Amino acid sequence: MAFPKIALRGKDVILLSGFKNENKCEDTVRQGVIVDARDKLVFAAKQNPDAVAFAYVAGEWVASA
């Protein structure tokens, strides 16, 4: 399974969890993901500017790499 990359604060980061595939949620064919608690992800990215991967654990985004 490939993990999605999204642009966040000017660089690409990998989401290890905390996302849903848009194609599974709707009948339309689009590429992309739905991110859980995006505001918390932006805050975690500000706290960890060097992180390249994030995971959504227990309701919070955690820098993983």
MDAnalysis code that builds the backbone (N, CA, C; Angstrom):
import MDAnalysis as mda
import numpy as np

u = mda.Universe.empty(195, n_residues=65, atom_resindex=np.repeat(np.arange(65), 3), trajectory=True)
u.add_TopologyAttr("name", ["N", "CA", "C"] * 65)
u.add_TopologyAttr("resid", np.arange(1, 66))
u.add_TopologyAttr("resname", ["MET", "ALA", "PHE", "PRO", "LYS", "ILE", "ALA", "LEU", "ARG", "GLY", "LYS", "ASP", "VAL", "ILE", "LEU", "LEU", "SER", "GLY", "PHE", "LYS", "ASN", "GLU", "ASN", "LYS", "CYS", "GLU", "ASP", "THR", "VAL", "ARG", "GLN", "GLY", "VAL", "ILE", "VAL", "ASP", "ALA", "ARG", "ASP", "LYS", "LEU", "VAL", "PHE", "ALA", "ALA", "LYS", "GLN", "ASN", "PRO", "ASP", "ALA", "VAL", "ALA", "PHE", "ALA", "TYR", "VAL", "ALA", "GLY", "GLU", "TRP", "VAL", "ALA", "SER", "ALA"])
u.atoms.positions = np.array([
    [0.841, -1.181, 0.000],
    [0.000, 0.000, 0.000],
    [0.882, 1.239, 0.000],
    [0.608, 2.126, -0.901],
    [1.361, 3.367, -0.984],
    [0.723, 4.409, -0.075],
    [1.547, 5.150, 0.613],
    [1.061, 6.207, 1.486],
    [1.013, 7.512, 0.699],
    [-0.039, 8.321, 0.906],
    [-0.155, 9.562, 0.136],
    [0.809, 10.634, 0.620],
    [1.209, 11.478, -0.316],
    [2.014, 12.655, -0.010],
    [1.125, 13.869, -0.240],
    [1.210, 14.831, 0.674],
    [0.474, 16.080, 0.506],
    [1.435, 17.242, 0.687],
    [1.118, 18.364, 0.088],
    [1.910, 19.578, 0.259],
    [1.458, 20.257, 1.539],
    [2.410, 20.516, 2.411],
    [2.108, 21.128, 3.696],
    [3.238, 22.071, 4.063],
    [2.918, 23.341, 4.225],
    [3.901, 24.365, 4.582],
    [5.070, 24.424, 3.589],
    [4.755, 24.249, 2.314],
    [5.769, 24.404, 1.283],
    [6.602, 23.179, 0.983],
    [6.296, 22.035, 1.574],
    [7.037, 20.816, 1.249],
    [6.082, 19.625, 1.297],
    [6.494, 18.534, 0.668],
    [5.686, 17.326, 0.650],
    [5.938, 16.512, 1.913],
    [4.856, 16.052, 2.541],
    [4.956, 15.171, 3.701],
    [4.140, 13.913, 3.431],
    [4.511, 12.823, 4.078],
    [3.844, 11.538, 3.916],
    [2.876, 11.343, 5.071],
    [1.664, 10.900, 4.771],
    [0.677, 10.581, 5.799],
    [0.673, 9.071, 6.006],
    [0.981, 8.630, 7.208],
    [1.013, 7.203, 7.513],
    [-0.350, 6.688, 7.949],
    [-1.173, 7.559, 8.504],
    [-2.544, 7.224, 8.899],
    [-3.322, 8.529, 8.962],
    [-4.614, 8.436, 9.273],
    [-5.415, 9.649, 9.428],
    [-5.924, 10.233, 8.124],
    [-6.132, 9.390, 7.128],
    [-6.641, 9.858, 5.846],
    [-7.617, 8.833, 5.288],
    [-8.446, 9.302, 4.357],
    [-9.374, 8.438, 3.636],
    [-9.200, 8.688, 2.150],
    [-9.331, 7.660, 1.368],
    [-9.241, 7.781, -0.068],
    [-10.552, 8.345, -0.595],
    [-10.516, 9.448, -1.350],
    [-11.733, 10.066, -1.886],
    [-12.483, 9.136, -2.818],
    [-11.778, 8.313, -3.575],
    [-12.427, 7.437, -4.541],
    [-13.319, 6.407, -3.866],
    [-12.993, 5.996, -2.648],
    [-13.819, 5.037, -1.927],
    [-15.042, 5.707, -1.303],
    [-14.988, 7.023, -1.078],
    [-16.078, 7.735, -0.415],
    [-17.168, 8.180, -1.382],
    [-16.835, 8.357, -2.642],
    [-17.794, 8.875, -3.610],
    [-17.727, 8.063, -4.894],
    [-18.720, 8.219, -5.751],
    [-18.749, 7.522, -7.029],
    [-17.932, 8.233, -8.102],
    [-17.516, 9.457, -7.861],
    [-16.736, 10.192, -8.853],
    [-15.296, 9.719, -8.830],
    [-14.620, 9.882, -9.948],
    [-13.221, 9.467, -10.044],
    [-12.357, 10.711, -9.882],
    [-11.766, 10.849, -8.725],
    [-10.849, 11.952, -8.431],
    [-9.678, 11.378, -7.661],
    [-8.562, 12.029, -7.765],
    [-7.415, 11.589, -6.991],
    [-7.236, 12.537, -5.821],
    [-6.894, 11.978, -4.690],
    [-6.674, 12.786, -3.513],
    [-7.102, 12.052, -2.268],
    [-6.939, 12.702, -1.150],
    [-7.296, 12.099, 0.132],
    [-8.055, 13.099, 0.975],
    [-8.807, 12.585, 1.914],
    [-9.483, 13.405, 2.912],
    [-8.678, 13.260, 4.198],
    [-8.181, 14.374, 4.728],
    [-7.316, 14.361, 5.912],
    [-8.158, 14.597, 7.156],
    [-7.961, 13.743, 8.174],
    [-8.639, 13.920, 9.459],
    [-7.955, 15.043, 10.239],
    [-8.730, 15.941, 10.815],
    [-8.244, 17.020, 11.684],
    [-7.081, 17.779, 11.053],
    [-7.339, 18.372, 9.894],
    [-6.280, 19.067, 9.162],
    [-5.669, 20.216, 9.971],
    [-6.466, 20.899, 10.772],
    [-5.929, 22.001, 11.578],
    [-4.892, 21.491, 12.581],
    [-5.122, 20.315, 13.148],
    [-4.146, 19.724, 14.060],
    [-2.881, 19.296, 13.315],
    [-3.043, 18.856, 12.062],
    [-1.884, 18.480, 11.250],
    [-1.014, 19.695, 10.960],
    [-1.635, 20.812, 10.625],
    [-0.882, 22.051, 10.365],
    [-0.140, 22.475, 11.625],
    [-0.790, 22.366, 12.780],
    [-0.140, 22.735, 14.042],
    [1.050, 21.813, 14.321],
    [0.887, 20.507, 14.103],
    [1.986, 19.560, 14.320],
    [3.138, 19.831, 13.366],
    [2.830, 20.247, 12.140],
    [3.877, 20.577, 11.176],
    [4.648, 21.826, 11.596],
    [3.956, 22.772, 12.220],
    [4.639, 23.970, 12.734],
    [5.552, 23.608, 13.901],
    [5.131, 22.674, 14.734],
    [5.933, 22.256, 15.884],
    [7.139, 21.418, 15.471],
    [7.018, 20.700, 14.340],
    [8.079, 19.810, 13.857],
    [8.393, 20.130, 12.396],
    [9.086, 21.232, 12.128],
    [9.285, 21.661, 10.741],
    [10.184, 20.741, 9.918],
    [10.988, 19.898, 10.547],
    [11.879, 19.010, 9.807],
    [11.264, 17.644, 9.531],
    [10.081, 17.361, 10.055],
    [9.451, 16.049, 9.886],
    [9.005, 15.849, 8.441],
    [9.128, 14.607, 7.971],
    [8.711, 14.281, 6.609],
    [7.533, 13.312, 6.592],
    [7.143, 12.787, 7.752],
    [6.005, 11.866, 7.826],
    [5.235, 12.127, 9.113],
    [3.909, 11.993, 9.026],
    [3.040, 12.192, 10.180],
    [2.043, 11.049, 10.277],
    [1.669, 10.706, 11.520],
    [0.658, 9.686, 11.773],
    [-0.379, 10.261, 12.725],
    [-1.627, 9.858, 12.541],
    [-2.738, 10.305, 13.382],
    [-2.983, 9.231, 14.437],
    [-2.603, 9.531, 15.688],
    [-2.674, 8.555, 16.772],
    [-3.433, 9.160, 17.944],
    [-4.472, 8.478, 18.407],
    [-5.253, 8.886, 19.574],
    [-5.748, 10.326, 19.461],
    [-6.173, 10.717, 18.265],
    [-6.743, 12.040, 18.065],
    [-5.741, 13.168, 17.904],
    [-4.467, 12.843, 17.783],
    [-3.433, 13.856, 17.614],
    [-2.496, 13.438, 16.489],
    [-1.950, 14.421, 15.783],
    [-0.944, 14.161, 14.755],
    [0.423, 14.115, 15.404],
    [1.204, 13.086, 15.054],
    [2.521, 12.869, 15.635],
    [3.543, 12.808, 14.500],
    [4.656, 13.533, 14.658],
    [5.740, 13.458, 13.681],
    [6.379, 12.077, 13.800],
    [6.519, 11.404, 12.654],
    [7.024, 10.032, 12.677],
    [8.430, 9.899, 12.102],
    [8.808, 10.777, 11.233],
    [10.149, 10.696, 10.654],
    [10.626, 12.084, 10.294],
])
